[in-house]
Amino acid sequence: MKTLFTGADILTLEAGKPVVLRNACLGVDGDRIDYVGTVRPIAQYDTTRDFTGKMLIPGLVNTHCHAAMTLLRGLGSDKPLDVWLTQYMFPTEDKLRPEDIRSGSYLAILEMLSTGTTSFTDMYYINDETIDACLTAGIRANIARPVQEFDPSARYEDSRRAKESFDLYRRRNGDGNGLIKIDFSIHAEYTCTEEIARRYCEEAKQYPGAGMHLHISETKKEHVECMARRNGKTPAQWFDSIGAFDGVLRPYAAHCVWATDEDIALFAERGVSVMHNPSSNMKLGSGFCPVEKMRAAGVNVTLGTDGAASNNNLNMFEELHLASTIHNGYMIDAEVMKPEYTLLMSTLNGAKLQGRDDTGALLAGYKADIVAVDMNKPHLYPNPEPMATLCYSAQGSDVCMTMVDGKVVYENGEFKTLDSERILYEAKRSCEYLYGKE
């Protein structure tokens, strides 16, 4: 099936930099883009769609998420991270059943598809439920089962979480014709013993190119206490010392709010991608990630929402807006973060983190992961600088079409692959079980 979109403004790349083509055309042949340009192509298409008044952008890549935590949305609000985790998250997560992971994952996917996310990176457990939901929906995902261990006497050979992680990779990596990638994960320095973490990294290296998903220096408390525990090593330096940043793997680190200049240089040297989560970091009072320093050092910085329990939504347009504004205010410099860069953070940079070299841009030969934004809205007019409009004015609710792998999965409020009413019903049932609410 070949489809030609005409009359749209199109966010594409020229010489690696974002540009917007006005009143342009984009052709899709199967699961790939086969044309982008301002002149109507000579080639014939099965269907032509007039998208005048709309902007086509690459599908957004949410690089840090805990999808099933949609069921924990709002729980423990206005608490610092350590209290939020130990008193609210961990006790409730202990109650989660496979059916709750399933309903929470579907609920997350509804939210992401309707707000323009076509691929996400997930760290959670009972992962088969999330993977099956992704395949039903038709959304891309990098999935990791994190390893944790608090018992200093625990033996690696007995680690259930490590066994589940490698079993998941062997069974599900590449499912859905590549929609699903399985990565590896250590939750954080403060949630895992060195013996378990080091041995896990050694085994992970048997799978070259696989990702390693980590939480690093999210709070000052985490950062300082790690240095006290680990002979002066920061979380980043500790992970490097146990082999998590080995060149065989594709490491990526969430938050990095308290990363030092030495940490940033280490990220650049080892090829560690960083996931910036502005909403979550501000809500939990964690601080501000030094994005500009990372960018200057050549670190691949991406954008994520974190889980809905700490955000409290999975709307990447909100993260775009915050990432485009908060650093200018914090640095007292209106030119620190520009829309061109934050748009790359949420698209091409995210695809690089995920190891998906043919996604993240609207270019001929790339996968047809395309989002249409309805620009016929009062808050989007006038529109002299389209990239600024996307970052400062557009809302997730302005998304009118989401396409993944050349298939329309959401359009004008309708989910093409999912039963939204059933999903909301099952989410309600899960919440009744978790919270005892009728």
Disulfide bonds with the S-S distance in Angstrom:
none
